[in-house]
Amino acid sequence: IVGRVSGNIDLRRLTVNNIKQIEIVKGPSSSLYGSEAMGGVINIITEQPKNGNSKGFLQLFTRTGARNEFDFNANVISKKEKFGIVASINSNSSGGYDLSPESSNTKTANPHQSYTGNLQLTYDFSDKVKALISSRIYKQNQNNSESENEQNDWNINGKISHKISNALSLDYLLYGTKFKAESVFNGETSLFDRTLIRPEVKATYNLSNSTIVTGIGANFDALERSFFDGNKKFEAQYVFGQYDFNPIEKMNVVVGFRFDNSNKYKSAFSPKISANYKFNNWLTTKFSVGKGFKVPDFRQLFFNFRNSSGGYVVLGTQTIHELYPTVNGVENIQKDLKPESSIGYNLGFQLKPLSKLNVNINFFRNDFSDLIDTFDAQLNSTDLELPQGTRVFSYRNIAEVYTQGIEVEASY
């Protein structure tokens, strides 16, 4: 999902009306998922048409509340012979609210109206060739007397699965997404317009007691934004692989890797290994160690934000080198930021001392390096032709960070 603001995704963009389940994978998972998967992955799985469900079903749900709150959902799921369909719509609106009406003319939360539509079509050409195409559209309007804000979020996903033999299958995938936010405040327009296209080919090979998965793909990422000079583009190619096998009867091992190469930041290699061993019916142990990474974003490389009244500017590392290559001190600022990286260690035990009692214990540690953060560049404002006393901020890779702890879960 693209469209992060200060590194965060606005979860209000995601409707929950057609979610089947949510999986949480803890620890670095960049070997399969790529950038951002430094501490874990949240995988949201939507509903799928079920084989043999010829009649399908229709689901309606609505909710209303104070402040003119209204939420409406409709879902349709059906599969007949070779053709399947999943469709859903969501409408969400609010009149807004104000926690301090006596002190301001603006509301704490402005009125808004948003719509989400999902459509997924599947078709089984044969037992060996199946196709899927899905799309999601989100639109939100939020206005008041002083400002207007509009967001549009769209994606499309195509997949063809080809079962070449009982052991070998190929998946051809093409994903595209676009997020655009445009706001007008005091007559000034602010724009955020990002597009991502990702083609990928994945092969799965099943042996008697092991599975091999390999893949190759590319990311074509572009962003046009206020405070940027022109349209910025990232291009990256990647290859990944995973080997899942059982060296002995009670042990399973998964080994994986991923290599990413980019035109704007340094390459990243992400290996991972995990294993579990079942000692007996009441004790199983698990272990994993893996590497994750997060690439520098457009803002950290190309930002050109100037707040003259506030007495500061924020410049991306490549922007500051392009605008002021000869200014004293700029040479000490990294032009090419390194991707953030992490190494995660997990050791867990599953205990079943009684037939109705289950206990899970997990020890973890994550070591992060090359963390990207802002800093005061300590540059002379006169050399930069800025008002006297203006502070200049940029970005850099800094020292190490770690998190560690223990998790205990019991159920009876």
Secondary structure as GFF3:
##gff-version 3
##sequence-region A 1 412
A	DSSP	three_ten_helix	11	13	.	.	.	ID=ss1
A	DSSP	beta_strand	19	26	.	.	.	ID=ss2
A	DSSP	alpha_helix	30	33	.	.	.	ID=ss3
A	DSSP	beta_strand	40	46	.	.	.	ID=ss4
A	DSSP	beta_strand	57	65	.	.	.	ID=ss5
A	DSSP	beta_strand	69	80	.	.	.	ID=ss6
A	DSSP	beta_strand	83	94	.	.	.	ID=ss7
A	DSSP	beta_strand	112	124	.	.	.	ID=ss8
A	DSSP	beta_strand	129	143	.	.	.	ID=ss9
A	DSSP	beta_strand	147	163	.	.	.	ID=ss10
A	DSSP	beta_strand	168	185	.	.	.	ID=ss11
A	DSSP	beta_strand	188	206	.	.	.	ID=ss12
A	DSSP	beta_strand	210	225	.	.	.	ID=ss13
A	DSSP	beta_strand	232	248	.	.	.	ID=ss14
A	DSSP	beta_strand	251	262	.	.	.	ID=ss15
A	DSSP	beta_strand	268	278	.	.	.	ID=ss16
A	DSSP	beta_strand	283	294	.	.	.	ID=ss17
A	DSSP	alpha_helix	298	302	.	.	.	ID=ss18
A	DSSP	beta_strand	304	307	.	.	.	ID=ss19
A	DSSP	beta_strand	312	315	.	.	.	ID=ss20
A	DSSP	alpha_helix	317	323	.	.	.	ID=ss21
A	DSSP	three_ten_helix	330	332	.	.	.	ID=ss22
A	DSSP	beta_strand	340	354	.	.	.	ID=ss23
A	DSSP	beta_strand	357	369	.	.	.	ID=ss24
A	DSSP	beta_strand	371	376	.	.	.	ID=ss25
A	DSSP	beta_strand	391	398	.	.	.	ID=ss26
A	DSSP	beta_strand	401	411	.	.	.	ID=ss27
###
